[in-house]
């Protein structure tokens, strides 16, 4: 495990954002928290992000639109989407643009731990 890896968490729901941050830190990882896709994109931390955890449905830019924007900018951090509104077309779109997983809220901690490990242990 590399302690310098940063997990960026983007979710408009403060309670979810804080809970996800606590969960990620409980696995010994460093986090940065953002309330919107726009905030993350303007943060200056894109290049330092080792893994992106993002809500799908947010006011303004969605998580999937943010991922598309990152790809257009030349960044492709391993991405795990979380959603309270699971749908087959969403899963297909997310997986098409390279997401590792789409997890339903509330997130199962052991499933999340698995995908976080996959994301951060990629070569």
Beta strands, then each sheet from edge to edge (+ up, - down):
strand 1: 6-10
strand 2: 30-34
strand 3: 49-55
strand 4: 78-83
strand 5: 101-104
sheet 1: 2+ 1+ 3+ 4+ 5+
end
